């Protein structure tokens, strides 16, 4: 971050003429006004910020109307009377206005009782010290920083702390607990110890927050540079068990006859980190987070084999829609993509652990389709063994799998292929109505192509179907 004095703040604000315009209108209306919150924070942290929030000690709506008028043609003002706020837009400029207020809460709701207040009241109601700073826009005090809770020093110390008693802050609005974790993750800040202890004490209060609000914060954590750190903090303060019990259930190591399995929670976070390093988008990150989600339900002790997790990928595949629905994640192609990768994530590993055959690779390419590259990325990220020899063997075999994928795709055109003999052609040739035999023939020709028995060509496929039909007594 950079420490900015008033002269520097004036220079930065004057680079955007809208700030002096707002101050001029506020002076005409006889009200104090300040730019506050994330915009001020990001000035010091040298981060881009599109949101400009303005607080005035008076009517935010009237100030917004005056600013829109001064901005002239093309400026639009939207008033939200119930909330006492207004929004002004002109081209790329987007401004939010609100009157300074004080808030009080009832125990069973995060919706506050709002009253007019002073700037100090408004700063006290904000979630964290780094978001409670304000810069005056009135001409007489233009560029003056008002920082009653030492947000600048908390930024310099890389700390997330609340302006007032953190127990009150989190109990009043429990969503602030999720925001606390999110800011610590996005900014790579530490959570001040007293604030973290308040997270632990107030975690049950998260139950009054809607799923939509929670997933919005989770998505911001997942989109950060180090989402694993966010989930680690959620785990440590006790929130994860309440908002994401399936992920929390991965934690723990059980020992039987001196043999233990790895802690699948920490393994999952390592896989997530590996995917981020490889440039995975948010949905590939979700696939990484959920790839082993079926392990707690599939865990068994086998005296010969030790701990096993047979079919955890298929159990996980069935759990994905349930988790997406409960977390209010989209139930569309994005969910199906995550579900597919969870289902298939063991396939390349099994291939790489054995002989890399053409047949196995063809089937993998057929089932993964256009998602094959992301599946391979996920599987490589899943190799977290501390045994460097074993790890290198898998990575070498994955390289062979990738080479075969390229070769077979060029030669056999398997990705997203449809068998060259359709069900309609089979029914017409053998005078059949839709029936089980048609399905048997379609599956047989598909398997023959995937196993390399015949090429992916119509003539060869048709002859194979005729021969198979003769054996079935259909002609």
Order of alpha helices (4+ residues) and beta strands (2+ residues): alpha-alpha-beta-alpha-beta-alpha-beta-beta-beta-beta-beta-alpha-beta-beta-alpha-beta-alpha-alpha-beta-alpha-alpha-alpha-alpha-alpha-beta-beta-alpha-alpha-alpha-beta-beta-alpha-alpha-alpha-alpha-alpha-alpha-alpha-alpha-alpha
